[in-house]
Amino acid sequence: MSARLNSASAATKYQREWFARLRREVADGAPFALVNADAPQEIFRTMGIPYAVNQWWSSIVTAKRRAQDYLGLLRERGLPDDSEQYSSIPLASVFDPDPANAPWGGLPRPSIVLAETTGDTSRKVFDIWDEQPGVSFYPLESAAENDVPTRWWELMPRNWERAIGSDRLDLMTGELEGLIRFLEQTTGRTFSETRFAEVMDLVNEQQEWNRRTRDLIARSRPCPLPVNDSIPSVMIPQWHRGTVWARDAARAFHDEVAERVTAGTAVCSAERTRLMWIGRGLWFDLDFYRRFEESHGAVFVWSMYLAIAADGYLRYGDDPLRALAARFAAFSDQLYTPPWSAEWYVKEARSHGVDGVVHLVSDDARGSYFTTRALEAAGIPVLELHADNVDARDASPEVLTRTVGDWLDQRVRPAT
């Protein structure tokens, strides 16, 4: 078994140190924003407003085995504990009677919450945030377009206006202008166009490194790193995008993967089956991804985190604010809305040479049916795991492991 990536360890260490600094800043009176993963964090970066990502905090709570405690706090108040768990766990921190014993010292109380309203249930979670004293919710619309581009990943870096549509971009650009005014009024901080252009340039540099890393892993046989190392190596810097540290961390990640490829390092020396994981990280059981190497020679070589960094974030253009609107106006489409998402997953499966796909399908299934159907039509076996990525009540690690093992035996490649 290969040693853990230095880039993964370094990113995790940096995140802990950053979070401690953030807590001190907020305690000293700084504004603090809690933002969704698919929200335009670059504006907060430009204005120097401290923020944390809603779903990142859910992953921390879950990894520390506290998800059920927090879901219980919601349940005690008559709030649902079985829908939108990934987004609602941070809300429960408001009701924590013992915040001093929360993971990492606890999530500071935000003064601003930002999210795109992707559905009625999601909107209600953030409406409850808005009811909390001292908290303001700024919603962004979720628009759609009838015309769907083919091979959108080739258009997005520079031809995003064509890919997304001018009406959607007009709407989001206007909303971002409103967000900037709102933040200036509520925090007293100013938005600098010069600084914003620097942030956007750094983000593009970071994602170019992620693209090189994704392509390198796709070409490499055997796989040089475990997917549960690639997740922190790419996603922790993603939450800090627009900084020199994040750009340099993405480059360090690439260089370390390249060194492993050159050295012939393998996650599994007996690799004979390459797997793809579609869905959010299984935060309550990250060891899951390594569990089939010895028994089946099966290695997870792909997750959406590095792949969407490579294909979903690059935006070049002379109008940085409209380019930022283009980064997020169709973000959910890229991951969840067929045929956008289905065609992309097939492309990624083929480029990585996968033999099978494990597809995590939660209650918020969105386009999962069409994704599975597209992959199966391409000749790639798919196993759908119906589970929530932060709530293990209906899917224990033992059941998931047995289900995947049986599928590998029966549909992918029999163990030898």
N, C-alpha and C positions, 0 to 999 in steps of 0.2 A: 504494500500500500504506500503510495507516494505521500511525502510530508505536506503539511498544509502550506498554501501559498503565503509568502511573506506579505504580499499585497493585501490579502484578506485580513491577516493579523494586524497590519499597520492601519488599515481602514477602520477596523473595529476599535482599536486603541484611540485613533483620532476622534471617532464618534463619541466615545465616553468623555474624552477631555473637552470636546466641543459642547456636549450637553451640560457638563458641569459649569462651563463658562456662561452658557445661555441662562441657566438657573440663577447665576449670580447677577447677570444683567437685568433680568426680570425683577429680581428681588430689589435691585437698586432703582427700579422705576421705569425701565425700558418697556416700550410696547412689545407685545408678543402675539404672533399670528399662528394659528393652526390651519394648515392648508391641505387640501386633498392632493393626492399623488398626481392627478391629471389636471392640476391648476397651474397658472403661469407664475411660478415662484420667482422668475427672473425680475419681476417688478419689485418684489420685496428685497431681493439681493441688491438691486440698484439703489434703493432708498435706505439701505442699511437697517431694515426692520428685521429683528430676529424672528425666525419662524421654525416650526417643526412640521413634519409631514404626518398627517393623521394616520395613514395606514402603517407607516414606519412604527409609530408608537404602539399600534395594535400588535405588530410583530414582536416587539420587545416584551410586552405584557404576556403574550402567548408563549414565547420562548422561555420565560421565567415561570411558567406553569400557573399564571394568575388569571387566565382568561375566564375561567368559570367563576372566580370571585367577582370579577367586574360585571359579567353578565348577570350574576345574582343581584348586584346592586341595581341594575336596570329593572329586573323582575320585581324587586321589592317596591318599586315606585310605579308599578303597573305598566311599565314600558316593555315592548317586545324584546325578548332575549334570543329569538330564533330567526331573525331576519336582519340583513345588513350588519352582521356581527363585526366584519372587518372595519366598517366605518363607525360603528356605535360604541365599541369598547372604550375609545378615548373619552367619549361623553360621560361614561360611568365614573371617570376620575373625579368629576365634579362632586360626586356623591360619596367618595371614599372617606369613611370615618377615621381612617388611620393613614393619612397620606405620607407620613414620615417613613412608613415601611413599604411604600410603593416601589416598584422596580426603578433603579437608577435615581432614587430620591424623589420620584414623582414628577408628573407632567405639570409645569406651571399653568396657572389659569390664564387662558388666552384672553386678549382684549378684542381680537379680530378673528373671525373664522371665514375661510374662503372655500367655496366648492361649486362645481358645476352641477346643475340640477338634472341629473340623468334619469330620474324616475321619481314617482310619488313617494316611495318609502324613503329614499335617500334624502329627499327634500324635507321630510318630516324630522329626520334625525337632526338636521341643521337648524330647522325651525325651533327645536327644543334648545339647542345651543343659544339661539337668539333670545330665548326667554330668560337666560341666566343673567344675574346682575353683572353689569360691566362688560358684557360680551355683545359684539355686533357681528351679524352674519351678512356677508356680501355675496349674493348668489350670481352665478353666471348661467346664461341660457345654454341649452343643449339643442343645437339646430341640426337639420338633416338636409340632404340634397338628393334629388331623384336620380341624377346622372352619376354613375359610379365609374371611376377611372379604372382601367386595367393596368396592372403592374404599377400600382401607385408608388411603390418604393423607388422606382426609377425617376418619378416625376418630383417627389417631395423636396429634394434639396434645393432646386432652383425653379422648377415649374409648378410650384405649389398653388398659384392662383388658378391654373387650369385644373389641377387635381381636386381642389376643394370647392371652388366656385366663389365668385365675387360676392354674392349675397351673404353667404356664411361669413366671409372674411369682413365684410362691411359691418355686420352685426357684432362680431367679437372685437374688432378694432374699436368700435364705439364703446363697448363695455369696458375694455381695458383703459380707455381714456377716462371713463367714469370711475374706475377703480383707482386710478392715479389721483384724481381729484379727491376722492373719498379718503385715501390714505394721507394725503397732504393735510386735509382738514382735521382728521382725527388724531394724527401723530405729530403734526408740526414739522415733519421731515419733507424735504423737497426732492423732486424727481429731476435728475440730470440726464439730458439726452446724450451727452458725451459719455458719461459713465455707463449708460444703458447700452450704447454701441459697443463699449469694451466688454461688458458682460455677455452680450450676444456673440461676440467674436470668440470669447473663451469657451462658451458652450459648444460652438461649432468645432473648435479644436479638440475638445474633449470627446465629442461624439465621433470625430474622424478616427481617433485612437481606438474607440470601442468598435468601430466598423472594421478596422484592421484586425483586431483581436477576434471578432466573430468570424471573419473570413479565414483566419489562420486555424482556428479550432475546426471549422467545417472541413478544411483540407487535411487535417492531421489524422493519421492512423498509426498507433492507437490514440485514444483521447488523452491529452496531457494533463488534465486537471478535473477534479470532481465538480459537479454543478453546484454543490452547496458551498464551494469556495468561490466560484465565479459570482454568485449572487451578492455577497458583501463587497467583493472587489469592484463590482460595477455599480451597485445601487447606493452604497454609502457616498461615493463621489457624486452620484447623480443627485442626491439631496443637497449637495453643496455646489451644484453646477453654477458656472459664472465666476468661480474663484480660481486663482492660480493653483491652489492646492488640489482642487478636483481635476483640473487639466493634467497636472503632473502625476496625480494618482492613476489616471486612466492610462497615461503613457507607461508608468511603472508596471501596471498590470499587463499591458501588452508585451513589454520587454521580458517580463518574467515568464509569460506563456511561451514566447519565442525561444527563450533559453531552454525551457523544458522540451520543446519540440526538437531543437537541435541535439539535445542530450538523449533523446529517445525515451524520456520519462513517460510512464504509463500509469493511469489510474488503476488499471487492471491488466496485468501482464498477459492474462489469458482472455483478453477481450474478444468476444465473438458475436456480440449483439449490441447494437447501438440504439439507444432509446431517446425519445423526445418527451419532455414534460410540458404539457399545455395547461396553463392556469397559474394562479397565484402560488407563492411559496407555501409549502406545508409547514407552517411555523411551529406547530405543536410536535413535529417529528422530523426534524431536519436530517436525522440519521437515516431516514427512509431511503434517501437517494443512493446510499452506498450498500444497501442490504442485499443486492442481487448480483454483486460482482463475483463472489466466491461460488455461489450456488449455480449461477447461470452464465457467468462471464458477461453479464449485462451491465452496461454503463450508460447512465444518463449523460448525453453529450450536449443537450440543448435545454434552455429555459427561455421564457419570453423576455427576461430582464436585459440580458446582453443583446438579444436580437432586436428588441424595439429601440434600444439605445443606438444601435447601428443604423436602423432603417427609419425610425420614427421621429427623430429630433432635429436632424440637420435642416437648417433653413438659411439660405443665403438671399440677400436682396438689399436694395438701396433704402428701403423703409423698414427699420428695425421693429417698429411696433406692429406693423402689418405682418412681418415675418414671425413675430411671436404669436400673433393671432393664428397664423397658419400652423404653428407648432401644436396648438391645442384645439382648434376648431373641429378637427376630425380625429382626435386622439383615440376616443373610444371606438370609433369606426375601425381603426387599424387593428385593434385587438379583439373586438367583440362583434362587429356588425358584418354579416355576410352581404355580398361576396368579398368585400374588402379583406376581412380577416381570414376567411376560408382559403382564398387564393394565396395569401401570404404564408399561412401555415404549410400549405402544400409545397410552396417554393422553398421554405426553410427546411422542411423534412427531406426533400430531394437533395439540396445542397449539402446537407450534413450526412447524407447516406444512412438515414435511420432505418431500422428494421421493424420498428413498432412505435406507437405513440400511447402514452398514458395521459388521459385527458381528465383533469379535475373539473367536475361539473357541480356547482353549488345550486342553491335554490334560485339564485339570480343567473339563470342559464343563458340568457340572451341568445347568441347565435350558435350555441354549442351543437345543436342538432346538425346544422349545415356544415360546421367544421368537421365533425366526425364523418359525415356523409362524403365530403370532398376528399378527405384523406383515404377513406376506404375505396372510393372510386379510383384513386391513384394507385391502388394496390398496396396500401400501407395499413396493417392491422391496427385497430384502435381499441383500447380498453377505457371505458368511461367509469371513473370513480365518482360516485355521487356522495360528496362530502363537503363540509365547509373547512376552509384552510386554517381558521383559528379556533374552531369549535369541534372538539373531538368526541362530543357526546354520542354522535351517531356513526362514528367511524374510528374505532380504536386502531392504534398502530398494528396490533396483531392481525386484525381483520384485513386491513389494507395490504399488509405484507403477504398474507396467504392468498388474497385475491390476485395480486400481481404475479406471484409465483405460479399459480395455477394457469394464468393466462399465458405466461412465458412458455410453460410446458406444452400447452395445448394449441396455441395459435401462432407463436412466433418461431422460436427455435428450441426444440427439446434439449434439455440439459444432458450433457455427456459425462 
